[in-house]
Amino acid sequence: MEHNILIIGGTGLVGRTIARILQSRNPHISVFIGGRKGGKTDKDLKIDVTDPSSFQIISDKKINLVILSVNDKADEILRFAIEKGIDYLDITKPTPALVKAYDIAMDQKVGSRIIFSSGWMGGIVPGLVKTLSDSMAAIQDVQLFVYYSVRDLAGESSAHFMAENVAVPFHRYEKNRPVSVKHFLDTEAFDFSFGIGKRNAYNFDVPDLYILNHVERVPDVSVKMTYNSKLITWLLGAFQSLRIFSILSLKERKMIFGSSGSGDQSVFEIVVKGKGGSRKLSLQSVKGQAELTALSAVLHTEELLRNSHENKVYFSHQLHEPLSLMAQLNAYETINIRVTQ
Ligand SMILES: NC(=O)c1ccc[n+]([C@@H]2O[C@H](COP(=O)([O-])OP(=O)(O)OC[C@H]3O[C@@H](n4cnc5c(N)ncnc54)[C@H](OP(=O)(O)O)[C@@H]3O)[C@@H](O)[C@H]2O)c1
């Protein structure tokens, strides 16, 4: 079978990294790049996610899988993929947008694989959680701790997500009840691995909160993050306590979160507590968050190509056998994983 894969937002930081990893591991696949400007080759397609009249080329090029790597607030590409029976993999949605898109997809008869892969680092966290316990039912509590370096590369769209959402309340879960919280509050000390050491971590909204509670039925779920700079982490907490983010304009918030460095490591740690005690998985991406997010998207794509998953709606971790997902991540040169009791 012909494999024609289109990455929309494929000129962006994460999109072009997906293209590089996907093509180098799968030279037989045709990888097309979609963006507003188009390009010089017949693999560069001019597509604007806000303009459905630009989507005809997706059918013309016989695309079988669309990877969405740019914000599509109106879910135009999702609707098009469902209507045309094209496989769809989406790494872009913050929690409220993910819940909306999931409802749209579940409300329709789908004739393709619709994959929501917007969880932290391309939707791999719930899969890794499953490697830490014999059964999901035995897990009482999942905590995700994120270390984010401002020296890491960050695309414009990723930085804008934080600017748009920093003052918006979100939910963590306690005994299956949603608890309303805000970014950068409720400090908690955590000892990060890979030489990072003790840091104060603060509330952080990622779709894994929703997925782990609503889909995987974990009663207690929280996510906290810290920046590489202790001063920046503290300042953001102070800004939130003093409600300064609510006063600043979106443009001003974009200036705060819009910086990109030249590359640094990215680390996250998952602590799982349950009947069998407590276990921790620590993951380091030496090449940072864009590389790991892109690798995850590639692993989901390869899984779709390799195995005949039925046509329906998935969260990306549901495609994988958890230990196989962990082994594939571990096999990648710049990823390190440690599991401790
Ligand atoms: N799930 C995760 O863990 C995770 C991690 C990182 C990032 N992300 C998400 O991944 C997405 C991409 O992030 P990024 O850092 O790669 O962003 P980026 O560097 O800003 O790239 C986005 C690309 O999309 C294209 N684009 C912009 N508007 C478009 C439109 N209306 N139609 C078609 N293409 C358009 C742009 O190219 P043109 O100007 O040529 O159109 C741009 O190169 C974001 O949604 C981000 O939130 C998810």
The ligand as an SDF file (V2000), in Angstrom:
LIG
                    3D

 48 52  0  0  0  0  0  0  0  0999 V2000
    1.8580   17.5240   22.5520 N   0  0  0  0  0  0  0  0  0  0  0  0
    3.0090   18.0590   22.8870 C   0  0  0  0  0  0  0  0  0  0  0  0
    3.7020   17.5600   23.7600 O   0  0  0  0  0  0  0  0  0  0  0  0
    3.5400   19.2760   22.1500 C   0  0  0  0  0  0  0  0  0  0  0  0
    4.8560   19.7090   22.3540 C   0  0  0  0  0  0  0  0  0  0  0  0
    5.3280   20.8050   21.6190 C   0  0  0  0  0  0  0  0  0  0  0  0
    4.4710   21.4630   20.7280 C   0  0  0  0  0  0  0  0  0  0  0  0
    3.1800   21.0310   20.6080 N   0  0  0  0  0  0  0  0  0  0  0  0
    2.2550   21.7100   19.6680 C   0  0  0  0  0  0  0  0  0  0  0  0
    2.7370   21.5030   18.3510 O   0  0  0  0  0  0  0  0  0  0  0  0
    2.3100   22.5760   17.5100 C   0  0  0  0  0  0  0  0  0  0  0  0
    3.4990   23.0940   16.7190 C   0  0  0  0  0  0  0  0  0  0  0  0
    4.4370   23.6710   17.5880 O   0  0  0  0  0  0  0  0  0  0  0  0
    5.7710   24.3360   17.0310 P   0  0  0  0  0  0  0  0  0  0  0  0
    6.5780   24.6480   18.2120 O   0  0  0  0  0  0  0  0  0  0  0  0
    6.3380   23.4660   15.9620 O   0  0  0  0  0  0  0  0  0  0  0  0
    5.1810   25.6750   16.3630 O   0  0  0  0  0  0  0  0  0  0  0  0
    5.7650   26.5700   15.2140 P   0  0  0  0  0  0  0  0  0  0  0  0
    7.2530   26.4490   15.1430 O   0  0  0  0  0  0  0  0  0  0  0  0
    5.1710   27.9290   15.4280 O   0  0  0  0  0  0  0  0  0  0  0  0
    5.1950   25.9310   13.8540 O   0  0  0  0  0  0  0  0  0  0  0  0
    3.8990   26.0270   13.3840 C   0  0  0  0  0  0  0  0  0  0  0  0
    3.9260   26.0150   11.8480 C   0  0  0  0  0  0  0  0  0  0  0  0
    2.5810   26.0050   11.3970 O   0  0  0  0  0  0  0  0  0  0  0  0
    2.4680   26.7990   10.2040 C   0  0  0  0  0  0  0  0  0  0  0  0
    1.1880   27.4900   10.2720 N   0  0  0  0  0  0  0  0  0  0  0  0
    0.8450   28.5680   11.0370 C   0  0  0  0  0  0  0  0  0  0  0  0
   -0.4270   28.9140   10.8230 N   0  0  0  0  0  0  0  0  0  0  0  0
   -0.9100   28.0480    9.8970 C   0  0  0  0  0  0  0  0  0  0  0  0
   -2.1810   27.8910    9.2660 C   0  0  0  0  0  0  0  0  0  0  0  0
   -3.2030   28.7180    9.5180 N   0  0  0  0  0  0  0  0  0  0  0  0
   -2.3180   26.8720    8.4040 N   0  0  0  0  0  0  0  0  0  0  0  0
   -1.3060   26.0270    8.1250 C   0  0  0  0  0  0  0  0  0  0  0  0
   -0.0970   26.1230    8.6850 N   0  0  0  0  0  0  0  0  0  0  0  0
    0.1030   27.1400    9.5540 C   0  0  0  0  0  0  0  0  0  0  0  0
    3.6310   27.7770   10.2030 C   0  0  0  0  0  0  0  0  0  0  0  0
    4.2130   27.7400    8.9220 O   0  0  0  0  0  0  0  0  0  0  0  0
    3.7410   28.7700    7.7690 P   0  0  0  0  0  0  0  0  0  0  0  0
    4.0170   30.1380    8.3190 O   0  0  0  0  0  0  0  0  0  0  0  0
    4.5990   28.3650    6.6160 O   0  0  0  0  0  0  0  0  0  0  0  0
    2.2850   28.5440    7.5260 O   0  0  0  0  0  0  0  0  0  0  0  0
    4.5990   27.2210   11.2490 C   0  0  0  0  0  0  0  0  0  0  0  0
    5.8330   26.8600   10.6640 O   0  0  0  0  0  0  0  0  0  0  0  0
    1.6790   23.6210   18.4540 C   0  0  0  0  0  0  0  0  0  0  0  0
    0.2980   23.4730   18.4090 O   0  0  0  0  0  0  0  0  0  0  0  0
    2.2040   23.2260   19.8210 C   0  0  0  0  0  0  0  0  0  0  0  0
    1.3460   23.6330   20.8780 O   0  0  0  0  0  0  0  0  0  0  0  0
    2.7200   19.9510   21.2660 C   0  0  0  0  0  0  0  0  0  0  0  0
  1  2  1  0
  2  3  2  0
  2  4  1  0
  4  5  1  0
  4 48  2  0
  5  6  2  0
  6  7  1  0
  7  8  2  0
  8  9  1  0
  8 48  1  0
  9 10  1  0
  9 46  1  0
 10 11  1  0
 11 12  1  0
 11 44  1  0
 12 13  1  0
 13 14  1  0
 14 15  2  0
 14 16  1  0
 14 17  1  0
 17 18  1  0
 18 19  2  0
 18 20  1  0
 18 21  1  0
 21 22  1  0
 22 23  1  0
 23 24  1  0
 23 42  1  0
 24 25  1  0
 25 26  1  0
 25 36  1  0
 26 27  1  0
 26 35  1  0
 27 28  2  0
 28 29  1  0
 29 30  1  0
 29 35  2  0
 30 31  1  0
 30 32  2  0
 32 33  1  0
 33 34  2  0
 34 35  1  0
 36 37  1  0
 36 42  1  0
 37 38  1  0
 38 39  2  0
 38 40  1  0
 38 41  1  0
 42 43  1  0
 44 45  1  0
 44 46  1  0
 46 47  1  0
M  CHG  2   8   1  16  -1
M  END
$$$$
